[in-house]
Amino acid sequence: MNNLLWLVPALPFAGFLILALAGKQLSRVWVAMIGAGSVSLSAIVVLIIGISFLSQPPANGNYSQTLWTWMQVAGFNPKITLFLDALSLVFVFVITFIGALIHIYSVAFMADDKDYSRFFACMNLFVFSMLLLVLADNLLLLYLGWEGVGLCSYLLIGFWYENPANGYAARKAFIITRVGDTAMAIGLFVIFYQFGTLAIPDVLAKAPVLWHQGAQMATITALLLLAGGVGKSAQLPLQTWLPDAMAGPSPVSALIHAATMVTAGVYLIARMHIIFQLSPIAQMIVAVIGAATLFIAGFSALTQYDIKRVLAYSTISQIGYMFLALGVGAWTAAIFHFMIHAFFKALLFLAAGAVIETLHHEHNMFKMGGLKNKLPVIFWTFLIGSASLAALPLISAGFYSKDQILWYAWASESGNPLLWFIALLGAFITAAYTARMMILVFWGEAKTEIGHHPGKLMTVPLIILAFFSLFAGFIELPHNFGHLTLFSNLLHQVLPEAVLKAGMNTELQFQILAFLSTFGGIYLAYIFYYKQPQRIEKLKQSGFVMNLYLFWFSGWGFDKLYNVLIVNPVVFIANINKSDVVDKLYQGITFVTIRLYRFLSFTQSGSLRWYIMGLVIGAIIILSIQIML
Amino acid sequence: MILIYTIVILMGGGLLAFLLGQWNKSLPRWIALCTVSVGFVVLVSFWIERYRAVNIHLSNTWMIDYRHDWIPSFGISFHLAIDGLSLLLLVLTFFLGILAVLCSWNEVKERAGFYHFNLLWILAGISGVFMAMDLFLFYFFWEIMLIPMYFLIGIWGSENRVYAACKFFIFTQASGLLMLLAIIGLYFIHGRNTGIYTFNYFELLGTAISPNVAFWLMMGFMIAFVVKLPIVPFHTWLPDAHSEAPTAGSLILAGLLLKTGAYGILRFVLPLFPEASRVFAPWAMLFGVIGIIYGAILAYSQTDLKRLVAYTSVSHMGFVILGIFAFNELALQGVVMQLVTHAISTGALFIMAGMLKERLHTRDINQMGGLWAQMPQMGAIAMLLAMASLGLPGLGNFIAEFLILLGTFKANVLLTVIAAIGLVFSAIYSLRIVQKVFLGPSERSYQVRDFSFREIVIMAALTLSIVWLGLYPQPVINTAKPMIMKLEHIFSAENKNMEKENPSVTPLNMHKYLVNNKE
């Protein structure tokens, strides 16, 4: 199976090359075949490799394949090596499988777009880069994938380039994530000088030998890597790009900004978990960032009217849960939530895209409504996705993954009641904004006429994703309820088990609390948006509530803060210095020279009187100087 | 002999183009294309032939050494030699030379003969600079590349060409004179010490000079080179010269002329004055970092496309000076990569600016926008070049900048971190280029055509090289290796002393390191 590994990224890359070079000449059918086909084939290869990996686990726990040595300079010799272990297997599975579904959906969704081949070329390039990111055996190759997905994200957010606002959103996404990437690059330098290599297995093996628990270098390294993860995964304080990234087509939001790329930070931290384990401070920071982000983004989601922005803030919030889990050492819980989240969030974005498309590009939820009976397939799949997002107890997959995180936020060794409480509050808000979205879109009166119904190519992927959003949770059941641990068993090959505090065996009470918070949230939305909408109007009267609403709506004012603190000063300096102040110095020299020559040429007037006068004055000056000295 | 041939063929071709240009307008460009191509083929085949040997004999850095007396009474000889670094830069010279001829294929209509004469003589001068191992001869070639460039800008440039040409000439000439003084100073000091008056590079190496004098002699060389490179605050000739020069002129300026400055530092400043260089290193690195940030910020605010790209060169060349004075193999390899990849990517951007000007008759990016709809091919290539410029992994520039920063990190953590901020700025200005030119709404009523076949050939050559260098840079690294090993060897003894004081450099003791470096 080793030998097949290269095919996984190579297929989408081949798709990209063909579409990029010859896309204009190909018919739409061929473009769709190549675009969606390459990723589907790649998913099949992953399935073959995955089955062999699970049925006959390799002796050392991984497959690896070296393609060539990238470069060799002074002991720095990163290789182009693919590396597949249980952790990357989960990611590769999600990327290719959900990627294939989204590509198939896009065949219909983008059918009328004039840049059909460009879309699929970028999507294929994205899948390739993302696969490289999770299959990389060394951090430099990972960085290649890391920046590559950033590029594709940029290209696809700004896909409809005629609108400058989309270009702005795209650049914002690229530049903000680049801030994190730069910190990560510095992290790579530190790692290289500490370990003499960037190969991940070597680094992880050497780290506990070289650094003692709590070593300062471990903290520095972990925080630099974290900065990269925070940028890519849109966590505090670099989260501001993701809501704007919704300018891209919906399949892009589903694939890049929900299911895969934005979870790259989660992958990075899980992959480098040994370094994070060595630094309790860094791990605490991860947990705190996760908790703060899920809290802040949750409230922002509650106030949005654009359906995609609700989902965007919700994604930020859900990744916050994953960071929280990573921070408290519940490694497998984070990855489990990543996988489940990928299913239901991709589903929600695709379904939202279908809604938006049938409503003639209407994004405003307050102008939707009443779609329950008109679009039954979309309704049911959206409902399932929402149930999973709101973690509806027992029946949804989201419950099983989020419940774990809540439990570990309290019970794990580095968990504490505050983190747990914020996570619980987050679950309450999540349920509230999810129910609000459902009610606004599908219940009530229809406010916009629907256009054509989505076709099979769009609904079948939705149904498949809905299936997984319901049932994928059953592969990992809580300790007191079935205690099935298929998923974590697989991942424990790579990731350590969460360490619990002593005497923790009362999971049931926590589950009941989670249960209550979910229903509380749903009930809140039910009251305010269905039962008694006049209450909202009443709330709007209050100036304080209105200000709070606007504050949450603007994403807690982060954009404004960054504009005032960073963007405006830099732009101001750049603009006043447009003509380069240094050049003024040289222009000054020329200016003085020219003046001097004008002045001296003035003395050469051709008039004899002036010359005689000059001679006389000169003689007097010289004589007087002589006398004085 | 191959070395002389390369120069003679260029100079001869130039004369021939000039003479035949009197009769036929299209003949000069064919002559130019042929001569440069022949040189390119000869050099590349030489490179391939010697490539294996390069890896085996790390100790013998010189591949060819040709020496003939010129003015023996003053110790001046016609001495050419190349090692891996020279060879790389020579191949680059001829590669870009071919493209320079191709990209001005239809652009030049007046005095085509004289134009190609100048073009070929600039290339000859640059080749000579990369080969000369006699300081007098080096200065001779240094001037040869200057004068035809002056004509190229002054005659075939755009509106403000005379101002730009004079500025370019005065900056380079004034700084070149300082180098001449330093060369003569070195000549006499060496003569007085040993009784042998010679300009021979190999004999001047290791001349015993008192530290104070050495510092000033080094500064003489240094100023000539950093003006050419350029580093802030000597950079202001560059935006004017680049933006006013014809396309081929900008290409050669950015791709080759700037590189002679870096080459000069690597070849002459460091080996001739190692102690003085060490003393100066922290300052040079500081200036490099200032250049990176300052150039990037200026690039962001420009509205003239060529001026914008010119300022990005200032920023990228800051990495070169930063890397050179880190004195370790990683950084120096990064510098060589940066010289090659910057020449290709920035050269390509200048060619593209020229193509846009041919079509739109403006360089003002505020008057462009939305060109993707009409020119998707050029847009895609522009995107790739912007990505190269911002250092996207997988493209050559990333290897260069990553290696430079990785090497510099060992020498000075603080400056490396500041320089890394330049990566964010480079993203800002690079994406701005693409946005302003190709994206956004289109308000043009007339049709703009996409690439012609000739233009595709040019761009394909450039983009393929940049991708190749990004995915498999080993041939360049191996070729430059012997020379860099030797250079590092000069400084390693001193580095070892420093490492004794600081066993390992970490962000935590970097301040101590910074102080030590200054002493």
Chai-1 contact restraints between the chains, C-beta under 6 A:
chainA,res_idxA,chainB,res_idxB,connection_type,confidence,min_distance_angstrom,max_distance_angstrom,comment,restraint_id
A,M71,B,P473,contact,1.0,0.0,6.0,A-B,restraint_1
A,M71,B,Q474,contact,1.0,0.0,6.0,A-B,restraint_2
A,M71,B,I477,contact,1.0,0.0,6.0,A-B,restraint_3
A,V73,B,L330,contact,1.0,0.0,6.0,A-B,restraint_4
A,V73,B,Q333,contact,1.0,0.0,6.0,A-B,restraint_5
A,V73,B,I477,contact,1.0,0.0,6.0,A-B,restraint_6
A,A74,B,E329,contact,1.0,0.0,6.0,A-B,restraint_7
A,A74,B,L330,contact,1.0,0.0,6.0,A-B,restraint_8
A,Y143,B,P393,contact,1.0,0.0,6.0,A-B,restraint_9
A,L144,B,P393,contact,1.0,0.0,6.0,A-B,restraint_10
A,L144,B,G394,contact,1.0,0.0,6.0,A-B,restraint_11
A,E147,B,L392,contact,1.0,0.0,6.0,A-B,restraint_12
A,E147,B,P393,contact,1.0,0.0,6.0,A-B,restraint_13
A,Y161,B,W372,contact,1.0,0.0,6.0,A-B,restraint_14
A,Y161,B,L439,contact,1.0,0.0,6.0,A-B,restraint_15
A,E162,B,P441,contact,1.0,0.0,6.0,A-B,restraint_16
A,P164,B,G440,contact,1.0,0.0,6.0,A-B,restraint_17
A,G167,B,Q435,contact,1.0,0.0,6.0,A-B,restraint_18
A,G167,B,L439,contact,1.0,0.0,6.0,A-B,restraint_19
A,R171,B,L431,contact,1.0,0.0,6.0,A-B,restraint_20
A,I175,B,A427,contact,1.0,0.0,6.0,A-B,restraint_21
A,I175,B,I428,contact,1.0,0.0,6.0,A-B,restraint_22
A,R178,B,V424,contact,1.0,0.0,6.0,A-B,restraint_23
A,R178,B,A427,contact,1.0,0.0,6.0,A-B,restraint_24
A,V179,B,V424,contact,1.0,0.0,6.0,A-B,restraint_25
A,T182,B,A420,contact,1.0,0.0,6.0,A-B,restraint_26
A,T182,B,L423,contact,1.0,0.0,6.0,A-B,restraint_27
A,T182,B,V424,contact,1.0,0.0,6.0,A-B,restraint_28
A,I186,B,A420,contact,1.0,0.0,6.0,A-B,restraint_29
A,F189,B,L406,contact,1.0,0.0,6.0,A-B,restraint_30
A,F189,B,F409,contact,1.0,0.0,6.0,A-B,restraint_31
A,I220,B,P507,contact,1.0,0.0,6.0,A-B,restraint_32
A,A574,B,I297,contact,1.0,0.0,6.0,A-B,restraint_33
A,A574,B,Y300,contact,1.0,0.0,6.0,A-B,restraint_34
A,A574,B,S301,contact,1.0,0.0,6.0,A-B,restraint_35
A,N575,B,S301,contact,1.0,0.0,6.0,A-B,restraint_36
A,K578,B,S301,contact,1.0,0.0,6.0,A-B,restraint_37
A,D580,B,L298,contact,1.0,0.0,6.0,A-B,restraint_38
A,V582,B,P233,contact,1.0,0.0,6.0,A-B,restraint_39
A,V582,B,T236,contact,1.0,0.0,6.0,A-B,restraint_40
A,D583,B,T236,contact,1.0,0.0,6.0,A-B,restraint_41
A,Y586,B,T236,contact,1.0,0.0,6.0,A-B,restraint_42
